[in-house]
Amino acid sequence: MSVAFSVIYTILGTSVLGVIYSLAILIPSLTVGIRRIHDIGKSAWFVLVPIYNLVLACTEGEFYDNEYGANPKSFGELTDYQIYYKFMKTGRLEAFSDGVLAIIITIMVLELKVPEGTDISNLMPLLPKFLSYILSFVYVGIYWNNHHHLFHIIERVNGNILWANLALLFSLSLLPFTSAWMGENHFASSPTILYGVNLLLCASTFTILEIIAIKSNGSQSKLARAIKNKMKENASVILYSVGILLGYFYPIASMLCYSIVALIWIIPDTRIEKFLDSTE
């Protein structure tokens, strides 16, 4: 048999056998490659993109089933006991975040120094700082509310989610400083602009947290299906950007933009609640 193969190899040459071999493995290779691309929730066309297809091939697949089919690494039906010990839960992350947000509020209220004197007029110099505190308090409350809803529907966390959550907490921890500076200087241009940049940073890090959470839990997870509508997020970014630009000319108009965003979100986000109610 080996002699016969050697004869054929000599007659046909290396190139012909190479072509035959390449054609023989082409379809199986494409099938495996497409399946790998589908595992991470991407279209099969990405298999044709040089270099990027190698990056995707080295990327961890989504844990849950997605629009392209079941997860090949699925563990099947797990009991609550198995899920608890196999994956990181959200309890410690939520407790830590709640503690940080409570400290942020405490620091902000400590910026309101008790005035000397007993007359009501002695409180008037504190009015700008008090108004700044109220707006920032509302914002922290909004983020706490949305954070609670977000992690109520997230089924598991990983290192990426933990770091994204820390980025959000870092952004929020700057609010006491930017808020106090703005109130202390009676809503002057530069402090008002910086406050808007801080709010935009908070919104951006929260959006990043949502994106990473969806990536970690799967494109067909409860979270992904619940927050498909991004109208409020997009409107907020636009208003923040407009407010920052107006801060160079009309700081009061900037404050109006920031307040409108707060009013948009002060009503608790019902997307997750409605989704959970509809799936019960």
C-alpha positions as a Python dict, from the first residue, in 0.01 Angstrom:
ca = {
    (1, 'M'): (0, 0, 0),
    (2, 'S'): (284, 237, 88),
    (3, 'V'): (458, 150, -238),
    (4, 'A'): (144, 229, -435),
    (5, 'F'): (104, 561, -255),
    (6, 'S'): (468, 646, -327),
    (7, 'V'): (416, 579, -696),
    (8, 'I'): (103, 800, -706),
    (9, 'Y'): (287, 1070, -510),
    (10, 'T'): (574, 1064, -760),
    (11, 'I'): (346, 1070, -1067),
    (12, 'L'): (100, 1339, -951),
    (13, 'G'): (348, 1553, -763),
    (14, 'T'): (320, 1736, -432),
    (15, 'S'): (101, 2022, -559),
    (16, 'V'): (-183, 1797, -677),
    (17, 'L'): (-194, 1601, -353),
    (18, 'G'): (-175, 1926, -160),
    (19, 'V'): (-478, 2063, -345),
    (20, 'I'): (-673, 1741, -285),
    (21, 'Y'): (-586, 1748, 84),
    (22, 'S'): (-678, 2115, 116),
    (23, 'L'): (-1015, 2058, -51),
    (24, 'A'): (-1080, 1758, 172),
    (25, 'I'): (-1036, 1957, 494),
    (26, 'L'): (-1185, 2287, 371),
    (27, 'I'): (-1549, 2223, 462),
    (28, 'P'): (-1477, 2061, 803),
    (29, 'S'): (-1240, 2350, 889),
    (30, 'L'): (-1497, 2612, 789),
    (31, 'T'): (-1765, 2429, 988),
    (32, 'V'): (-1554, 2421, 1302),
    (33, 'G'): (-1451, 2785, 1255),
    (34, 'I'): (-1810, 2902, 1206),
    (35, 'R'): (-1923, 2707, 1509),
    (36, 'R'): (-1648, 2870, 1715),
    (37, 'I'): (-1754, 3216, 1596),
    (38, 'H'): (-2116, 3136, 1681),
    (39, 'D'): (-2013, 3032, 2033),
    (40, 'I'): (-1926, 3393, 2112),
    (41, 'G'): (-2242, 3534, 1952),
    (42, 'K'): (-2084, 3663, 1628),
    (43, 'S'): (-2194, 3621, 1266),
    (44, 'A'): (-2027, 3348, 1059),
    (45, 'W'): (-1899, 3610, 817),
    (46, 'F'): (-1632, 3708, 1072),
    (47, 'V'): (-1452, 3383, 993),
    (48, 'L'): (-1340, 3547, 667),
    (49, 'V'): (-1180, 3849, 837),
    (50, 'P'): (-803, 3795, 866),
    (51, 'I'): (-640, 3828, 1211),
    (52, 'Y'): (-970, 3924, 1375),
    (53, 'N'): (-1097, 3571, 1317),
    (54, 'L'): (-798, 3443, 1514),
    (55, 'V'): (-880, 3685, 1798),
    (56, 'L'): (-1237, 3559, 1802),
    (57, 'A'): (-1119, 3198, 1796),
    (58, 'C'): (-920, 3265, 2115),
    (59, 'T'): (-1211, 3442, 2287),
    (60, 'E'): (-1410, 3257, 2549),
    (61, 'G'): (-1758, 3164, 2432),
    (62, 'E'): (-2079, 3284, 2591),
    (63, 'F'): (-2188, 3079, 2887),
    (64, 'Y'): (-2556, 3065, 2799),
    (65, 'D'): (-2732, 2960, 2480),
    (66, 'N'): (-2746, 3237, 2218),
    (67, 'E'): (-2929, 3303, 1893),
    (68, 'Y'): (-2700, 3058, 1709),
    (69, 'G'): (-2770, 2759, 1929),
    (70, 'A'): (-2683, 2584, 2251),
    (71, 'N'): (-2359, 2633, 2438),
    (72, 'P'): (-2134, 2331, 2363),
    (73, 'K'): (-1988, 2363, 2714),
    (74, 'S'): (-2331, 2371, 2878),
    (75, 'F'): (-2356, 2196, 3210),
    (76, 'G'): (-2719, 2110, 3157),
    (77, 'E'): (-2970, 2164, 3435),
    (78, 'L'): (-2784, 2260, 3751),
    (79, 'T'): (-2933, 2263, 4097),
    (80, 'D'): (-2925, 2583, 4304),
    (81, 'Y'): (-2656, 2419, 4519),
    (82, 'Q'): (-2435, 2352, 4215),
    (83, 'I'): (-2487, 2701, 4075),
    (84, 'Y'): (-2396, 2857, 4410),
    (85, 'Y'): (-2066, 2676, 4432),
    (86, 'K'): (-1976, 2680, 4061),
    (87, 'F'): (-2020, 3052, 3989),
    (88, 'M'): (-1960, 3376, 4176),
    (89, 'K'): (-2279, 3527, 4308),
    (90, 'T'): (-2362, 3897, 4336),
    (91, 'G'): (-2403, 3922, 4714),
    (92, 'R'): (-2062, 4056, 4813),
    (93, 'L'): (-2048, 4294, 4517),
    (94, 'E'): (-2386, 4443, 4608),
    (95, 'A'): (-2296, 4476, 4976),
    (96, 'F'): (-1967, 4648, 4896),
    (97, 'S'): (-2135, 4884, 4647),
    (98, 'D'): (-2410, 4976, 4895),
    (99, 'G'): (-2145, 5060, 5155),
    (100, 'V'): (-1951, 5282, 4914),
    (101, 'L'): (-2264, 5469, 4807),
    (102, 'A'): (-2361, 5525, 5170),
    (103, 'I'): (-2017, 5672, 5240),
    (104, 'I'): (-2044, 5899, 4934),
    (105, 'I'): (-2371, 6044, 5062),
    (106, 'T'): (-2221, 6091, 5409),
    (107, 'I'): (-1919, 6279, 5269),
    (108, 'M'): (-2145, 6507, 5066),
    (109, 'V'): (-2360, 6609, 5361),
    (110, 'L'): (-2051, 6679, 5572),
    (111, 'E'): (-1963, 6952, 5323),
    (112, 'L'): (-2260, 7150, 5458),
    (113, 'K'): (-2088, 7328, 5746),
    (114, 'V'): (-2302, 7461, 6029),
    (115, 'P'): (-2311, 7845, 6003),
    (116, 'E'): (-2241, 8079, 6289),
    (117, 'G'): (-2545, 8261, 6423),
    (118, 'T'): (-2904, 8167, 6488),
    (119, 'D'): (-3082, 8374, 6226),
    (120, 'I'): (-3234, 8220, 5916),
    (121, 'S'): (-3034, 8465, 5706),
    (122, 'N'): (-2717, 8290, 5821),
    (123, 'L'): (-2824, 7990, 5610),
    (124, 'M'): (-2844, 8186, 5284),
    (125, 'P'): (-2471, 8154, 5198),
    (126, 'L'): (-2519, 7777, 5215),
    (127, 'L'): (-2799, 7778, 4954),
    (128, 'P'): (-2578, 7706, 4646),
    (129, 'K'): (-2401, 7422, 4826),
    (130, 'F'): (-2735, 7287, 4949),
    (131, 'L'): (-2883, 7290, 4597),
    (132, 'S'): (-2571, 7118, 4466),
    (133, 'Y'): (-2600, 6858, 4744),
    (134, 'I'): (-2967, 6789, 4661),
    (135, 'L'): (-2890, 6728, 4292),
    (136, 'S'): (-2594, 6501, 4373),
    (137, 'F'): (-2795, 6313, 4637),
    (138, 'V'): (-3066, 6248, 4377),
    (139, 'Y'): (-2805, 6120, 4133),
    (140, 'V'): (-2652, 5883, 4387),
    (141, 'G'): (-3002, 5758, 4467),
    (142, 'I'): (-3071, 5701, 4097),
    (143, 'Y'): (-2753, 5500, 4052),
    (144, 'W'): (-2822, 5297, 4365),
    (145, 'N'): (-3173, 5219, 4238),
    (146, 'N'): (-3055, 5120, 3890),
    (147, 'H'): (-2763, 4923, 4034),
    (148, 'H'): (-3003, 4728, 4253),
    (149, 'H'): (-3225, 4646, 3957),
    (150, 'L'): (-2928, 4551, 3740),
    (151, 'F'): (-2785, 4300, 3987),
    (152, 'H'): (-3125, 4162, 4067),
    (153, 'I'): (-3139, 4014, 3718),
    (154, 'I'): (-2768, 3934, 3671),
    (155, 'E'): (-2725, 3561, 3730),
    (156, 'R'): (-2349, 3546, 3783),
    (157, 'V'): (-2046, 3772, 3805),
    (158, 'N'): (-1680, 3740, 3708),
    (159, 'G'): (-1363, 3943, 3732),
    (160, 'N'): (-1459, 4170, 3441),
    (161, 'I'): (-1786, 4264, 3608),
    (162, 'L'): (-1608, 4327, 3939),
    (163, 'W'): (-1364, 4570, 3776),
    (164, 'A'): (-1638, 4743, 3576),
    (165, 'N'): (-1832, 4789, 3899),
    (166, 'L'): (-1524, 4939, 4066),
    (167, 'A'): (-1492, 5183, 3775),
    (168, 'L'): (-1853, 5292, 3835),
    (169, 'L'): (-1789, 5337, 4208),
    (170, 'F'): (-1476, 5540, 4132),
    (171, 'S'): (-1679, 5773, 3908),
    (172, 'L'): (-1946, 5815, 4175),
    (173, 'S'): (-1687, 5874, 4447),
    (174, 'L'): (-1580, 6193, 4266),
    (175, 'L'): (-1926, 6347, 4307),
    (176, 'P'): (-1862, 6485, 4659),
    (177, 'F'): (-1563, 6682, 4527),
    (178, 'T'): (-1716, 6813, 4204),
    (179, 'S'): (-2045, 6887, 4377),
    (180, 'A'): (-1880, 7079, 4663),
    (181, 'W'): (-1658, 7279, 4424),
    (182, 'M'): (-1958, 7375, 4213),
    (183, 'G'): (-2168, 7480, 4513),
    (184, 'E'): (-1881, 7661, 4684),
    (185, 'N'): (-1828, 7876, 4373),
    (186, 'H'): (-2197, 7944, 4311),
    (187, 'F'): (-2223, 7744, 3987),
    (188, 'A'): (-1933, 7915, 3810),
    (189, 'S'): (-1839, 7800, 3462),
    (190, 'S'): (-1542, 7567, 3523),
    (191, 'P'): (-1685, 7386, 3828),
    (192, 'T'): (-2017, 7336, 3646),
    (193, 'I'): (-1839, 7192, 3341),
    (194, 'L'): (-1634, 6956, 3559),
    (195, 'Y'): (-1952, 6842, 3736),
    (196, 'G'): (-2105, 6761, 3397),
    (197, 'V'): (-1794, 6566, 3295),
    (198, 'N'): (-1823, 6371, 3621),
    (199, 'L'): (-2188, 6288, 3548),
    (200, 'L'): (-2098, 6181, 3194),
    (201, 'L'): (-1822, 5959, 3335),
    (202, 'C'): (-2070, 5797, 3574),
    (203, 'A'): (-2313, 5730, 3289),
    (204, 'S'): (-2036, 5587, 3070),
    (205, 'T'): (-1905, 5350, 3336),
    (206, 'F'): (-2257, 5228, 3415),
    (207, 'T'): (-2313, 5157, 3044),
    (208, 'I'): (-1981, 4971, 3029),
    (209, 'L'): (-2092, 4767, 3331),
    (210, 'E'): (-2413, 4673, 3149),
    (211, 'I'): (-2224, 4575, 2833),
    (212, 'I'): (-1976, 4357, 3022),
    (213, 'A'): (-2256, 4197, 3225),
    (214, 'I'): (-2444, 4110, 2904),
    (215, 'K'): (-2124, 3971, 2752),
    (216, 'S'): (-2063, 3756, 3061),
    (217, 'N'): (-2421, 3633, 3095),
    (218, 'G'): (-2497, 3583, 2726),
    (219, 'S'): (-2671, 3775, 2447),
    (220, 'Q'): (-2989, 3579, 2517),
    (221, 'S'): (-2974, 3619, 2895),
    (222, 'K'): (-3252, 3784, 3092),
    (223, 'L'): (-3047, 4101, 3128),
    (224, 'A'): (-2981, 4133, 2754),
    (225, 'R'): (-3347, 4090, 2671),
    (226, 'A'): (-3465, 4325, 2947),
    (227, 'I'): (-3260, 4634, 2856),
    (228, 'K'): (-3275, 4632, 2477),
    (229, 'N'): (-3433, 4979, 2474),
    (230, 'K'): (-3155, 5236, 2531),
    (231, 'M'): (-3360, 5553, 2472),
    (232, 'K'): (-3309, 5698, 2822),
    (233, 'E'): (-2936, 5625, 2818),
    (234, 'N'): (-2892, 5792, 2479),
    (235, 'A'): (-3097, 6096, 2581),
    (236, 'S'): (-2888, 6131, 2897),
    (237, 'V'): (-2557, 6132, 2708),
    (238, 'I'): (-2689, 6397, 2469),
    (239, 'L'): (-2810, 6620, 2754),
    (240, 'Y'): (-2484, 6581, 2946),
    (241, 'S'): (-2284, 6677, 2636),
    (242, 'V'): (-2506, 6979, 2567),
    (243, 'G'): (-2479, 7083, 2932),
    (244, 'I'): (-2100, 7063, 2926),
    (245, 'L'): (-2085, 7282, 2614),
    (246, 'L'): (-2332, 7534, 2758),
    (247, 'G'): (-2120, 7554, 3072),
    (248, 'Y'): (-1870, 7773, 2885),
    (249, 'F'): (-2136, 8040, 2827),
    (250, 'Y'): (-2442, 7977, 3046),
    (251, 'P'): (-2368, 7761, 3353),
    (252, 'I'): (-2728, 7789, 3471),
    (253, 'A'): (-2842, 7631, 3142),
    (254, 'S'): (-2598, 7348, 3213),
    (255, 'M'): (-2760, 7291, 3550),
    (256, 'L'): (-3097, 7279, 3376),
    (257, 'C'): (-2969, 7001, 3146),
    (258, 'Y'): (-2829, 6804, 3440),
    (259, 'S'): (-3158, 6844, 3628),
    (260, 'I'): (-3361, 6722, 3329),
    (261, 'V'): (-3154, 6403, 3318),
    (262, 'A'): (-3220, 6353, 3689),
    (263, 'L'): (-3593, 6397, 3629),
    (264, 'I'): (-3580, 6143, 3345),
    (265, 'W'): (-3428, 5883, 3577),
    (266, 'I'): (-3591, 5976, 3908),
    (267, 'I'): (-3880, 5749, 3814),
    (268, 'P'): (-3733, 5401, 3872),
    (269, 'D'): (-3634, 5218, 3554),
    (270, 'T'): (-3915, 4969, 3494),
    (271, 'R'): (-3763, 4775, 3204),
    (272, 'I'): (-3626, 4498, 3424),
    (273, 'E'): (-3937, 4482, 3643),
    (274, 'K'): (-4166, 4457, 3341),
    (275, 'F'): (-3950, 4186, 3188),
    (276, 'L'): (-3949, 3981, 3507),
    (277, 'D'): (-4326, 4021, 3541),
    (278, 'S'): (-4380, 3909, 3182),
    (279, 'T'): (-4169, 3594, 3226),
    (280, 'E'): (-4333, 3474, 3546),
}
